Amino acid sequence: MKLATRDGFGKAICELGADERIVVLAASVGDSTRAYKFREKFPARYIEAGIAEQNMIGMASGLALGGMVPFATSFCTFLPGRCYDQIRQSVCYSNLNVKLVATHAGITVGADGATHQMMEDLAMLRALPGLTIMVPADSLEAEKATLAAAKIRGPCYLRLSREPLPLLKGDATFEVGKAQTLREGSDVTIAACGIMTYYALLAAETLAASGISARVLNVHTLKPIDAVALERAARETGGIVTAEEHQVIGGLGSAVAETLAERYPVPVRRVGMLDRFGESGQPAELLQKHGMTADAIVHAAKELLWKKPLPETAKAAD
């Protein structure tokens, strides 16, 4: 079965609706974001803001000040793309209990083209103080991330996708800020988030067929990032490949490199969008053209292994 992460949000928000503090706001695309599921069950706590994302953030901030727990939803290109100022000033500066849910993230929006393929949102938001950022890997994890966001006191950002993918067979637990080890490995680590986690697992299987043992980390929380798991992976495997459906600048790759530069520097290769805008096309075709596939991860891992410094024992043997 294939589901998009937005479907997991739609299911979880209805479960949360039993709490009368929960309010969902939409910006004219509630059907696409799956916010409509909440509208069907709790119409009195569903607010249609129309094509006015900036106003929607202001409304959500007011609701939070009044003790409600608002989930503001829209397409990623509009949230945060169109309302960054309101997110910074009204939500994060005031540390309000607002949950920002952005769907249709990344290049897999497909035929809608570059204007709707938001690849820069993580770079925009990671620097905002106090903002928790989660990028679930599949629909089940999106459910858990939505439920977890409701429990956090403070602003949260959930980045969700449109493209359906298989459900991953990973750890059933979910803890904000704690990366999951989906596959053990000793030669190299693949740290991924969002839909690229699926491709990371495929890449690990291909590498295994070549005799390369790849650890796969699901870094579903970019902020706060799991520095302990990353450092352990760096020490035990000696190199990390990151994989994300985002610009290689400012997203997961940057977060991992920054973390390891301070804690335990090792070679890092980043798989993602290489400083370009997207274009119209089918999701699979776009991922292939722009190098966000399992094969691209395999290539990056092999390149990293070729350049990875030898362990001290091996140097001594030479």
C-alpha positions in Angstrom: 0.0 0.0 0.0 1.2 3.5 -0.9 0.2 6.6 0.9 1.5 10.2 1.1 2.6 11.7 4.3 -0.2 14.2 4.0 -2.7 11.3 4.4 -1.1 10.5 7.8 -1.7 14.1 8.9 -5.4 13.9 7.8 -5.9 10.8 9.9 -4.1 12.1 13.0 -5.7 15.5 13.0 -9.2 13.9 13.3 -7.9 11.8 16.2 -6.7 15.0 17.9 -10.1 16.7 17.3 -11.5 15.1 20.5 -9.5 17.8 22.2 -11.7 20.9 22.0 -8.6 23.2 21.9 -7.6 21.9 18.5 -8.5 24.2 15.6 -7.5 23.7 11.9 -7.0 26.6 9.5 -6.9 26.2 5.8 -5.9 28.5 2.9 -8.3 27.4 0.2 -6.5 24.1 -0.4 -7.9 22.0 2.5 -8.9 19.2 0.3 -5.4 18.8 -1.0 -3.7 19.1 2.4 -6.2 16.6 3.9 -7.4 19.2 6.4 -10.9 18.6 5.0 -11.1 15.4 7.0 -11.1 17.6 10.2 -13.8 19.9 8.6 -16.1 16.9 8.1 -15.9 15.9 11.7 -15.5 19.2 13.5 -16.8 21.9 11.3 -17.1 24.5 14.1 -13.4 24.3 14.7 -12.4 24.5 11.0 -11.5 28.0 9.7 -11.3 28.7 6.0 -8.9 31.7 5.6 -9.0 31.7 1.8 -6.1 32.6 -0.4 -4.6 34.7 2.4 -1.8 32.7 4.1 -0.4 35.7 5.9 -3.8 36.5 7.5 -4.1 32.8 8.4 -0.9 32.9 10.4 -2.2 36.0 12.2 -5.4 34.2 13.0 -3.6 31.1 14.2 -1.4 33.3 16.5 -4.5 35.0 18.0 -6.1 31.6 18.6 -2.9 30.4 20.3 -2.9 33.5 22.6 -6.5 32.5 23.5 -5.4 29.1 24.6 -6.3 27.1 21.5 -3.9 24.8 19.6 -4.1 25.9 16.0 -2.9 23.8 13.0 -2.4 26.1 10.1 -2.2 24.3 6.8 -1.3 25.1 3.2 1.0 24.1 0.4 4.7 24.4 1.2 5.3 27.0 -1.5 2.9 29.3 0.4 3.7 28.2 3.9 6.4 29.3 4.7 7.0 30.8 1.2 4.4 33.5 1.3 4.2 34.1 5.1 7.7 33.9 6.5 7.5 37.3 8.1 4.3 36.4 10.0 5.9 33.1 11.1 9.0 34.9 12.3 7.3 37.8 14.0 4.0 36.5 15.2 4.7 32.8 15.9 8.3 32.3 16.7 9.3 35.6 18.2 6.4 35.2 20.6 7.0 31.5 21.0 3.3 30.7 20.4 1.8 27.3 20.4 1.1 27.3 16.6 1.5 24.2 14.4 2.5 24.8 10.8 1.7 22.0 8.4 3.0 22.3 4.9 2.1 19.7 2.3 3.2 19.4 -1.4 6.8 19.9 -0.5 9.7 19.2 -2.8 10.1 18.4 -6.5 7.6 15.5 -6.4 4.8 18.1 -6.7 5.5 17.3 -10.4 3.6 18.9 -13.2 2.8 22.0 -11.1 6.3 23.1 -11.9 9.0 25.2 -10.2 6.7 27.8 -8.7 5.1 25.1 -6.6 8.1 22.9 -5.9 9.3 24.4 -2.7 12.9 23.2 -2.1 14.1 26.0 0.2 11.7 25.9 3.2 14.0 24.1 5.6 16.8 26.6 4.9 14.3 29.4 5.6 13.1 28.0 8.9 16.0 26.2 10.6 17.4 29.4 11.9 14.2 30.5 13.6 14.7 30.2 17.4 12.5 27.7 19.2 10.9 26.1 16.1 10.7 22.3 16.1 11.0 20.9 12.5 9.8 17.4 11.5 10.0 15.7 8.1 8.2 12.3 8.4 9.3 9.5 6.2 6.0 7.9 5.5 2.3 8.2 6.3 2.4 6.3 9.6 5.3 8.5 10.8 3.4 11.6 9.7 0.5 10.4 12.0 2.9 10.1 14.9 4.6 13.4 14.2 1.2 15.2 14.1 0.3 13.7 17.4 3.7 14.6 18.9 3.4 18.2 17.6 0.1 18.7 19.5 1.9 17.7 22.7 4.8 20.1 22.3 4.4 23.5 23.9 5.6 25.9 21.2 5.8 26.3 17.5 6.2 23.3 15.2 6.7 22.8 11.5 5.7 19.6 9.7 6.9 19.1 6.1 4.7 16.7 4.2 4.6 15.3 0.7 2.1 14.7 -2.1 3.7 11.7 -3.6 2.5 8.3 -2.3 5.2 5.9 -1.1 5.3 2.4 0.5 5.1 2.3 4.3 8.5 1.6 5.8 9.1 -1.3 8.1 11.0 0.6 10.8 10.9 1.1 14.5 7.3 1.5 15.7 8.4 4.2 18.2 8.6 7.9 17.5 10.4 10.4 19.6 10.9 14.0 18.6 14.6 14.8 18.2 15.6 11.1 18.1 16.8 9.6 14.8 15.7 6.0 14.0 18.2 3.4 12.9 16.3 1.6 10.1 19.3 -0.6 9.1 22.5 -1.3 10.8 25.8 -0.9 8.9 29.5 -0.5 9.5 31.1 1.0 6.3 29.0 4.1 5.7 25.9 5.9 7.0 23.0 7.2 4.9 21.1 9.8 6.8 17.8 10.7 5.2 14.5 12.5 5.8 11.1 12.6 4.2 10.5 10.6 1.0 14.2 10.1 0.5 14.3 7.7 3.5 12.6 5.1 1.3 15.3 5.6 -1.4 18.0 5.4 1.2 16.8 1.9 2.2 16.8 0.8 -1.5 20.3 2.2 -1.8 21.5 0.2 1.2 20.2 -3.0 -0.4 22.1 -2.2 -3.6 25.3 -1.4 -1.6 24.9 -4.7 0.3 25.0 -6.6 -3.0 28.4 -5.0 -3.6 29.6 -6.0 -0.2 29.2 -2.5 1.4 27.5 -2.4 4.7 25.4 0.8 4.9 23.7 2.1 8.1 20.4 4.0 7.4 19.3 6.7 9.8 15.8 8.2 9.5 16.4 11.8 10.7 12.8 12.7 10.9 13.5 15.7 13.2 15.8 18.3 11.7 15.5 20.6 14.7 16.4 19.6 17.4 18.6 17.3 15.4 19.9 14.1 17.0 23.6 15.0 17.4 24.3 11.9 19.5 23.1 9.5 16.8 25.0 11.4 14.1 28.2 11.4 16.1 27.9 7.7 16.9 27.3 7.0 13.2 30.3 9.1 12.2 32.6 7.4 14.7 31.4 3.9 13.8 31.2 4.2 10.0 33.6 7.0 9.2 31.4 8.8 6.6 27.9 10.0 6.0 25.7 10.5 2.9 22.7 12.7 3.4 19.6 12.4 1.3 16.7 14.9 1.1 14.1 16.3 -1.3 15.4 19.8 -0.7 18.3 22.1 -1.7 21.6 20.7 -0.5 22.1 24.2 0.9 20.4 24.8 4.3 18.6 21.5 4.8 19.4 18.1 6.2 22.8 18.0 4.5 23.8 21.3 6.1 22.4 20.4 9.5 24.4 17.1 9.5 27.6 18.8 8.3 27.3 21.6 10.9 26.8 19.1 13.7 29.7 16.8 12.7 32.0 19.7 12.1 31.7 20.5 15.8 31.5 17.0 17.2 33.4 14.5 15.0 34.3 15.6 11.5 34.1 12.9 8.8 33.6 13.0 5.0 30.0 14.0 4.1 28.3 13.8 0.7 25.0 15.5 0.1 22.3 14.1 -2.2 19.6 16.7 -3.0 18.8 19.6 -5.3 22.0 21.1 -6.5 21.3 24.8 -6.4 18.6 24.8 -9.1 14.9 25.3 -9.5 12.7 22.5 -10.6 10.5 22.1 -13.6 7.3 20.5 -14.8 7.3 16.7 -15.1 6.4 13.4 -13.6 7.8 13.0 -10.0 9.9 9.9 -10.9 11.3 11.7 -13.9 12.2 14.8 -11.9 13.9 12.8 -9.2 15.9 11.0 -11.8 16.9 14.1 -13.7 17.9 16.0 -10.6 19.8 13.2 -8.8 17.5 12.3 -6.0 17.3 8.5 -6.4 18.6 5.3 -4.8 21.2 5.1 -7.6 22.4 8.7 -6.7 22.7 7.7 -3.1 24.7 4.6 -4.1 27.0 6.6 -6.2 27.6 9.2 -3.4 28.3 6.4 -0.9 30.9 4.7 -3.2 32.5 8.0 -3.9 32.7 8.7 -0.2 34.2 5.3 0.5 36.8 5.8 -2.2 37.9 9.1 -0.6 37.3 8.2 3.1 40.5 8.2 5.1 41.8 4.8 6.2 41.5 3.8 9.8 44.7 4.3 11.8 45.3 0.5 12.0 45.1 0.3 8.2 47.5 3.2 7.8 50.0 1.5 10.1 49.7 -1.7 8.0 50.5 0.2 4.9 
